[in-house]
Each structure stands twice: as C-alpha cells, then as structure tokens.
C-alpha cells in the first residue's frame, strides 16, 4: 500500500481540487442542515382563548399565570427552562408559572423526573406537574415541547408561543420580551411567537426510555 507521500505525488492538482471541492460541499451541506434544524419552528398550539374550565392546574388569585408544556426528554427544552428562569426573576413575584411535563401511559413514575424537571422546580414561583397521558397538554392545545402561554388573572389568554430565539439556544427573544411586557405594562408588540422544540408525542424519543 503506498504511503501518504507517495499517494500525494501521484495526485494531479485537479484531483486535489476535486477532493477539496467535495469536502467543502459536504461541510456546507452539514452546516446548512444544522441551521435548518435550529430555525425550524414546530407546529403552533391551538391555545384556548380562556383558561380551560376542566384544567386542574393551580392559579394564584389576582396574578397572571404562565403555563409551559414540555417533553422531559427534549434537549431543546433546556434553553426554554433557562428563559423561564429569567422571566420569573424579572417579574419579581408578579406572576406564577405551571410547568407541565407530559407522561405517556406505560412508562415508570420517574420517567419525567429528568434534569429538566429539576431545573424547572428550582425556580421561585414555578410549580411542576406530571401530565399523565398528556391530558393537560391537550386541554391547552400544545403539540410541541416548550409551548408557553400567559393567562391574565381573569383567565384570558394574553400570549402563546415560544420563549427562545431558535432551537436549543437561550438569549434575547420576542417571547420573553412579550411576557415580561404584558405582565409589567399590560401590552406588548407581539402576542404570538414561534415554538422551537420536539414533538410532545414523539414515539421515537419516547421509546429510547426504558419501559417498566
């Protein structure tokens, strides 16, 4: 087998250029695929205009309530939990938040108790709940992890969407700005934003976990 030096001497310049061109094209394709994934929004929720009467989630009297629906094994949602922490810190107790983690039937009781659950539970003013068979997720019309809604103290929907700039990345974004503004001033430039997260009913992701 010829060594690298021998092989290099046998290659003509156009061979090297062709190999380099193929390599660059592969790199560009990979980067484009990653960018497309990062900026690919999930389907929007069919959020109710008023707090669902059947919901068992708690609401604090006289305060707006943030509802976030999440898949406990969605890596994209880590950034959304970080953004929720920023929102709650900026609101200084002027709103409460319910984070609902879907729990498909047939999985162990601890299936949803991931690091995302622990991170959400550490935030002041945030209550975390297990949603068996996605009952609450359905009541709030959520289909993607990270779907976030803000309801006024009287139960009226004020905001529905995502609170990250793109998939898996925290940072300044219209969703965060809108929620803080709506609670602080009663108005915002936008009331809906794109959601970036995994499907709440992703069977491939769910089957990665051990069934008990």
Legacy VTK file of the C-alpha trace (Angstrom):
# vtk DataFile Version 3.0
C-alpha trace
ASCII
DATASET POLYDATA
POINTS 212 float
0.000 0.000 0.000
1.526 3.383 -0.960
2.241 5.767 1.873
0.761 9.251 2.082
3.773 10.937 0.475
3.705 8.550 -2.499
-0.047 8.972 -2.907
0.267 12.741 -2.826
2.883 12.726 -5.589
0.577 10.636 -7.786
-2.350 13.008 -7.412
-2.618 15.692 -10.018
-3.630 19.226 -9.000
-7.115 18.787 -10.420
-7.527 15.646 -8.310
-6.702 17.591 -5.179
-9.018 20.408 -6.217
-11.863 17.961 -6.838
-11.375 16.273 -3.450
-11.254 19.639 -1.725
-14.406 20.731 -3.539
-16.306 17.616 -2.449
-15.144 18.087 1.142
-16.187 21.745 1.199
-19.577 20.874 -0.285
-20.111 18.231 2.400
-19.204 20.700 5.139
-21.518 23.344 3.681
-24.362 20.841 3.405
-23.883 19.770 7.015
-23.865 23.355 8.247
-26.971 24.166 6.241
-28.766 21.112 7.639
-27.909 22.184 11.177
-29.112 25.723 10.546
-32.339 24.454 9.016
-32.910 22.307 12.099
-32.107 25.147 14.515
-34.544 27.521 12.838
-37.291 25.004 12.051
-40.349 26.010 14.064
-42.726 23.415 15.475
-46.459 23.490 14.722
-48.174 26.200 16.776
-50.506 25.333 19.625
-54.241 25.651 19.371
-54.224 27.602 22.615
-57.594 28.265 24.274
-58.687 31.888 24.427
-59.731 31.366 28.042
-58.301 29.183 30.802
-59.784 25.683 30.302
-62.533 25.047 32.833
-61.521 21.369 33.073
-57.884 22.094 33.910
-56.646 21.028 37.326
-53.569 23.256 37.189
-53.414 25.815 40.018
-53.776 29.571 39.585
-52.912 32.232 42.120
-55.767 34.650 42.772
-55.103 38.075 41.325
-51.948 37.055 39.421
-51.270 36.129 35.797
-50.269 32.506 35.213
-47.643 31.205 32.803
-48.229 27.682 31.514
-45.394 25.783 29.842
-45.870 22.311 28.385
-42.711 20.241 27.947
-41.359 16.850 26.947
-38.996 15.729 29.742
-36.514 14.215 27.265
-36.368 17.057 24.728
-32.844 18.552 24.716
-34.157 21.709 23.041
-36.276 22.480 26.111
-33.261 23.067 28.354
-32.883 26.554 26.858
-36.607 27.200 27.332
-36.338 26.367 31.049
-33.409 28.796 31.283
-35.512 31.508 29.669
-38.384 30.829 32.071
-35.981 31.372 34.974
-35.036 34.765 33.533
-38.690 35.707 33.072
-39.614 34.763 36.632
-36.637 36.698 38.027
-37.630 39.816 36.098
-41.267 39.615 37.150
-40.395 39.521 40.863
-43.437 37.574 42.017
-45.947 39.357 39.769
-46.857 36.077 38.060
-46.760 32.366 38.782
-45.843 29.550 36.415
-47.005 25.957 35.916
-44.602 23.680 34.022
-46.349 20.556 32.756
-44.263 17.544 31.723
-46.066 15.002 29.563
-46.002 11.399 30.812
-47.132 8.765 28.288
-49.088 5.826 29.624
-46.965 2.741 30.293
-43.796 4.428 31.478
-42.413 4.421 35.010
-43.416 7.045 37.568
-39.926 8.557 37.420
-39.811 8.748 33.613
-40.392 12.501 33.560
-38.153 13.295 36.575
-35.216 14.354 34.401
-32.781 17.223 34.852
-35.321 19.425 33.051
-37.843 18.700 35.792
-35.276 19.511 38.472
-34.214 22.732 36.745
-37.789 23.956 36.409
-38.631 23.078 40.013
-35.722 25.160 41.344
-37.196 28.411 40.031
-39.110 30.537 42.559
-42.774 30.873 41.681
-42.737 27.783 39.442
-44.803 24.651 40.125
-44.011 21.452 38.219
-46.555 18.781 37.301
-46.691 15.351 35.690
-49.246 15.142 32.895
-50.324 11.512 32.550
-51.461 10.727 29.000
-50.984 14.425 28.065
-54.410 15.389 29.386
-53.422 18.953 30.312
-51.326 19.332 27.166
-54.441 18.574 25.135
-56.565 20.997 27.157
-54.089 23.767 26.385
-53.692 22.734 22.738
-49.934 22.160 22.950
-48.188 19.925 20.412
-44.504 20.848 20.872
-42.198 20.938 23.862
-41.588 24.460 25.110
-45.041 25.753 24.217
-45.629 28.644 26.621
-48.816 30.572 27.330
-49.610 33.556 29.531
-53.079 33.922 31.016
-54.327 37.046 32.758
-55.652 36.916 36.308
-59.183 36.611 34.882
-58.144 33.639 32.726
-57.890 35.420 29.373
-55.104 34.252 27.040
-52.554 37.039 26.564
-49.665 35.254 24.850
-48.937 31.923 23.155
-45.676 30.743 21.644
-42.021 30.023 22.336
-39.552 31.851 24.556
-36.257 31.026 22.827
-34.765 32.675 19.709
-34.250 29.320 17.969
-33.971 25.625 18.766
-31.892 24.777 21.827
-30.482 28.285 22.341
-31.259 30.780 25.086
-30.981 34.539 24.584
-32.992 37.688 23.953
-36.155 36.795 22.095
-39.620 38.234 21.331
-41.419 35.675 23.523
-39.536 36.584 26.670
-39.943 40.292 25.945
-43.668 39.912 25.305
-44.418 38.055 28.540
-42.448 40.453 30.701
-44.051 43.439 28.989
-47.588 42.055 29.229
-47.251 41.412 32.955
-45.449 44.688 33.640
-47.360 47.106 31.408
-50.399 45.219 30.091
-49.278 45.416 26.462
-46.679 44.003 24.078
-45.689 44.346 20.437
-46.409 40.648 19.765
-48.778 38.120 21.299
-47.610 35.023 19.399
-44.167 33.647 18.558
-42.739 30.502 17.003
-42.082 27.447 19.168
-38.810 25.531 18.838
-38.966 22.098 20.419
-39.572 18.381 19.963
-42.983 16.897 19.430
-44.777 16.128 22.690
-45.834 12.810 21.177
-42.563 11.728 19.560
-42.680 7.910 19.702
-39.039 7.577 18.641
-37.863 9.749 21.548
-40.219 8.029 23.981
-39.063 4.532 23.080
-35.480 5.475 23.854
-36.503 5.308 27.515
-36.937 2.002 29.348
-40.497 0.822 29.675
-41.336 -0.628 33.090
LINES 1 213
212 0 1 2 3 4 5 6 7 8 9 10 11 12 13 14 15 16 17 18 19 20 21 22 23 24 25 26 27 28 29 30 31 32 33 34 35 36 37 38 39 40 41 42 43 44 45 46 47 48 49 50 51 52 53 54 55 56 57 58 59 60 61 62 63 64 65 66 67 68 69 70 71 72 73 74 75 76 77 78 79 80 81 82 83 84 85 86 87 88 89 90 91 92 93 94 95 96 97 98 99 100 101 102 103 104 105 106 107 108 109 110 111 112 113 114 115 116 117 118 119 120 121 122 123 124 125 126 127 128 129 130 131 132 133 134 135 136 137 138 139 140 141 142 143 144 145 146 147 148 149 150 151 152 153 154 155 156 157 158 159 160 161 162 163 164 165 166 167 168 169 170 171 172 173 174 175 176 177 178 179 180 181 182 183 184 185 186 187 188 189 190 191 192 193 194 195 196 197 198 199 200 201 202 203 204 205 206 207 208 209 210 211
